[in-house]
């Protein structure tokens, strides 16, 4: 993300104009839903748009009182608080405010403030959970680094856009505190077992030959933005803003309710057959670099950005062991049948752990550890077993020019530079668990709270 003073200038001007119209959260236009499958591509994102100067759009005219906008239990949200948070949302997402999107920006800002108050109230219950100024400074420094700026220039940028730094620092303090609270409260429940990691690695390997999509995602949760109609309308406005130059990752961080929001909407590689049919049908038709139209699903609306596609991972690694009876290629059918019968009699007793010991203990058998190999480098007769047999299983007899073999498939994994390690898979699963548990925690707090919106 690049810092753009003209964006903040337009945002600030928009929030200072006062005319006699209804509050902006009541101005959402009726949604016109079109099936996403008929026209999945809304346009292509232009990477150069982040670098090119843009002209500020005309300031939208709306009115917001300076009094109390909402109450959250015993805490109030004022018009000033809401304007400040709207400025932050626009600064971080780099959206240009327009008459069409200002309602979505304001709804997002109001939701953020409500959740911040709920989080702050919950954090205050724990005396040991106090976030220091140094921790806030480190978080801001990390935000500045991601924006390609120094902490000083980042804060100067915010101030020049009218953002009050004390309020911004409190926002960051609450975000850090909430992250630590969720991490501490759900550490045991979020922990990922070795079997879960192994299962995820197996699923990755089994799906390695299927089409895969490197996807960016933005998910607008209908319940959070006021209903499905509002989610569709807001999604359309975000799509138009991104086509005009707003960075996808910045918009995702501010507006998406998906766990990937913290990564700028990066959903990673998605394998065909592992996601919702409505999303997969759009992924099939999107070209690399294209942005989808809003895609309605149960509970909300998605926007997808196709970053890359591939037919499948090119490298699959397998660890195998074997026991064999040597037979020349010229051996007759009776010799092959006898060797096969002998190996079949042993097969039920063999495992990856004992196959070599058994081979060495009987005359006429040869055992070998084949180590880890790229499946593509194996004998053609071995490749089918290597690709399809379950890990830990023993194959039926396989005939090659060298003899008759039983193969033990002892491990399998993706290979190549893009293949995730077990540690990366574990971290991803754990982060997904934390995100899910944190959303549930916040949802429960919201359901138990007394929240009143002043209309």
N, C-alpha and C positions, 0 to 999 in steps of 0.2 A: 504494500500500500504506500502510495506517495502522498505527502501532505499537500493539500491544495487550498490556498487562502481564498481563492475566488469561490470555492464551494461553501466555505464557512461564511463568507460575506453575504452570499445569497441567502443562506439559511438564517443568518442573523436578521437580515432585512425582512425576511418572510415573517419572522416571529415578532417583529416590532410594529407591523401594520395592523390597524384596528378598524374594522368596519362592522356594520350591524348585520351579521349573519348568524346562523345557528352554530353551536359548538361543533368543532370539526369532527368529533367522533360520531356525530349523528348524520354525517354527510356522505356516507358510503353509497355509491351508485349500485343499483340492482345488478347482480351478477348475470352474465349471459353465458351459460355453460355450453361449450361445444365438445363433442367427444375428442379426447386427445389423440385417439388413434387415427383420426382422419387428417390431422395436420400437426404432426408432432413437433416439427421444427419451427420455432418462433424466429430464429435468426442466428447469426454467428457473433460471438464475442470478438472484439478487435483488441488484441493485446496492446497495440500502439495507442489506443484511446487513453490509457492511463498516463501516458507521457505527454500527449498533445494538449495544449491549452484549450479550454472550452469557454464559451460565453455564458455568463450567468443568465438563467432564465428569469422571466418576470416574476416578481415576488407574489405568491398567492395571498389573497386577502382573507383573513379569518380573525375571529375575535376570541380572546381567552381572558377571563377575569383573573385578577390578582388574588382573589380570595381563596377559600378552601375548595379544592376540586374533589377530594375524596378523603375518607378516613379509613384507617386500617387498625382495628382495635382502638387503642387510645392515641394513635399517632395520625397526624394530618399530612395531606399532600396539597400544596398550594399551587396556584397558577405559575408562580415563579419556579417552583420545583419542576413542574412539568415542562416549562419552556427550556429550562436548563438540560433536562434529560433528552428532550427532542434535539437540542443542539449536539449533544454527545452522540446520539444515534446517527444523525446526519454526518457528523464529522468522521465517525468510525466506518460508516458504510459508504460514504461519499455519494449519497443520493442527492440529486438536485430537487429541492422542494417544488412541487407543483400543486395546482388546485386538485389534481386527481389523486396524488399520493400522500398529501399532508394528513389525511385521516388515518391512513395506515401507519404513518410515522408516529402520530400522536397516540394511537392505540398501543403500539409497541412500547412507547415511552411510559405510558401509564401502567401497563402490565409489569414492566421492569421495576418501576417504583414500588408498586404493591408488593412484588416478590422481594425486593430489597428490604422493605420494612418488616415483612414476615421473617426473613432470614436474620435480620439484625435483632429482632425480638427473641428469636430462638437462641442465637449466639450468646445473648446477654445472660441466659440462664446458667452458663458455664463459666465460673470465675476464672478457671485456668486457661480459658480460650481468649487471649487478648493479643490482637495483632499490633505489632509495633510500627512506628514510623519507618524504621529501616526495612521492614518487610514490604510496606507499601511502596517505598522507593524502589526496591528491587523489582516489584511487579510492574511499576511504571517504566522502569528501564528496559524490561523485557518487551513491553508493548512498543516502546520507541524503537527498539532493535528490529522488531518485526515490521515496523513502518519505514525502516531505512533511515532513521533519524537519531540524533542524540537525545537524551532525556531532556536537556535544556530546550532544544529547539522544538521538541514535541510539546512540552508544556507551554512554551511561548505561542505555538500554533493554536492551542486550545484557548488560551487567554485572549488572543487576537480575535477569536470567533465569539467571544462573549461568555465563555464557559468559566464559571467560578471554580477555582482550583480547590478550595476547601471541600465543596460538595463533591467534586470529582474524586478527591482522595478518599472521602468517606464511602463512596461507591466502591472503589477498589478495595478498601479495608473490609467491607462486608463480603465482597466476592472471595477474597482470600480466606476470611474466617469461615465462610460457608463451605469452601472446599476442604478446609481442615476438619470442620465438624463432620461432614459426610464421610471423609476418609477415616476419621477415628471411630465414628459410630458404627460404620458398616464394614470395617476392615475384615472381620472374619467372614461375613456373608458374601463379600465381594471376592474373596480368595478363590483362585481357580485351581482345580486339582490336576494332577498329572494326567489322569485319564481323560479329562476334558480337553487338555492340550493335545494329547495323542489323537483323540477323536477328530479334533479340528484339523490337525495336520493330515490325517488320513483323508478327510473330506476334500482338503485342498489338492492332495495328490490324485484322488480318484476323479476329480473334475478338471484335471490339468489339460485334457485334450478337448474340452468343450469351449465354445466361444466365450470370451470374457470382455468386460467393459470397464474401463477406468472412468469412474463417474464422480462428478461433483453434484451434491444434492442440497436443496433447500426445502424444508418441510414446515408448512404453516399449519399448526394444530387448530382445528376449527373451534374447539371449546375455549381456547385461549384468546382468540381474536374476535369472538362474538358470533360465531356460527359459520356454516359452510359458505354462505353467500359472501360474507365478508372475507373469508379466506381466499375464495376464487378472485374476488375483486382486487384484493391486496396482491395476490400473486401476479395478476396481469400487469399491475403497475410496476412491480419489481422487475418483471421480464423486460418491459419497455425501458426502464432505467438502465438495466444492464446492457441492453443492445446499444444504448446511447453512450455507454462508456463507464458506468459504475462497475467497479471490480467485483467479480462473482464472490471471491473469498471474503471480502469485506462485508458484502451484503449478507452472506451466509452467517458470519459471526454475529451479526446484530439481529437477524430476523428468524433464523432457522431454529426449530424446536428439536431437531434431530441430534443425537449424540455427537455427530460429526461436526457440529457447529464450531466447537472449540478448535477444530483443525481447518477452519475455513470451508466447511462443507465437503471435505475430501472423504468420500465413502470407500476409496480404494478400489481394487479390482473386484468386480462382481461377476460371478460365474452364471452362465445361462442356466435357468431352472431353479435358482436359489432365492429369487425375489418375487414380489407380487406380480401377477400376470399383467395388470395395468401398466406397471413400470417396465416390465420386460418387453411388452409389445412396442413401447416407445423406444427403448434402447436398441431394438432390432433395426429401427428405421433411421435413427439419428446418425448423421455423419460426424466424424471427428471435428470438433470446433463448434458444433451446433448447440444451441440452447433450446430446450423444449418449451412448448406452451404449458400452462398449468395442467396438472394431471390429478383429477379428483380420485381419492381413495377413501376407504372407511376412516372417518375421523379427521380428515384434513386434505391438504393439497400439496403436491410435490412439484418442484421445478428441477429438471435434470440438465446437467451440462456434460456433454460427451467429450472427455479429455483424450481418450485413446481407445482403440479396439485391438484385439488380437484373436487369432483362431485357437490359441492354446499355448501353454508354456512349452517351450521347445525341449526342455531337459527334464527328465524324470530319473531319479537315482534309486537304485535298489541294492539291498544287501542279500546275498544268497549263499547257500551252502549246498553241496551235492554229495550223493553216493551213487556210484556207477559200476556197471560191469562192462569191461572193455570187450567190444566186438568189432571186427573189421566190417567195412562197408559191404564186403562180399559175403557176409554170414547169411546162411539160409534162414527160412522162415521158422524152422524148428528151433534153431539156436536163439533167435530173437524172442520166440515165445517162451522158451525156458528161462531166459534172463528176466523177461518181464514178469513171469510168474514168481520168481524168487524175490524180486524187489517188491511186488505187490504184497507178498506175505509179510514183509518187514514194515511196510508203509504205516500201518496203524500204530506201530510202537515208536515211531520216530518223531522227534521234535528238533527245533533249532539248537537246543542245548545238547542233545545226545547223538545227533546224526553222525558226527565225525568219530565219536568213540565207538559206536556200533560198526561203522565201516571198517575201522582198524582192527576190530576184534574178530572179524570173520574173513576167512580166506576167499579170495576171488572178488572181493569188494574194494573199491578205491573211494576214499573220501577227500573232499577238498573244500576249503573255504574260498569262495569266489570273491570275497570282499565287496566293496561298494562299486557299482558300475553304472554308467549311463545306459539306460535300457536300449538305446539305439546302437550301442556298441556290442551287445550280446549276440550270440548265435541266433539266427532267425527262429530256430525251434524253441529257444529259451524266452524270446521276447513276449509271446502271448502269456506265458506263465508269469513273467515279471510284471506285466501290466495289470493282469486281472485277478490273480490269486490273492486270497486274503493273507495279510501279514500273520506269520506263525503257522501257516498251513504247509502241507507236503503235497507236491503235485503227483499226479499219476505218471506212469512211465513215459519218458520222452526218448525217442530214437533219434540219434545223430550219426554221422559217419564214424564217430569215435566209439560208440557203444550205446547202452541203454542207461538212462539217468532217472533218479528221483531228485527233485529240486525243492529245497526249503527256502521259502521267502521269509527272511528274518526282519526286514525293515524296508520302508519305502518312504521317499520324500521328494519334494520338488527340488530341482537343481537350477543353476544359473544365477546371475547376479540379482534378479528380481525376486527370487524365492525367499519367503519369510523364514526366519529361524524360529525354533520353538519358543525362545524367549520373547520374540516379537509377537508371536501369536498369543502367548500368555498375557503380555502387557495389553494387547488389544482387547482380549476377552475381559480382563479385569477392569479396564476403563469403561467398557460397555456396562459391566455390572454396577460400577459406581454411578454412572450416568442414570441408569434405570432406577436405582435405589434413591438417588438424590431427587429425581422427578417425583417419585412416589411420596417421599418425605415432604416435599414442598406442596404437593397436591393435598396431602392430609392437613398440613398447616392452613392451607387456604380454605379447605372445607370447614375447619373448626373456627376460623376467624370471623369477626364481624367487620365486613367490608361494605362501605356505603359510597356509591358514586353520586356526586352532586350533579344533577342534570340541569 
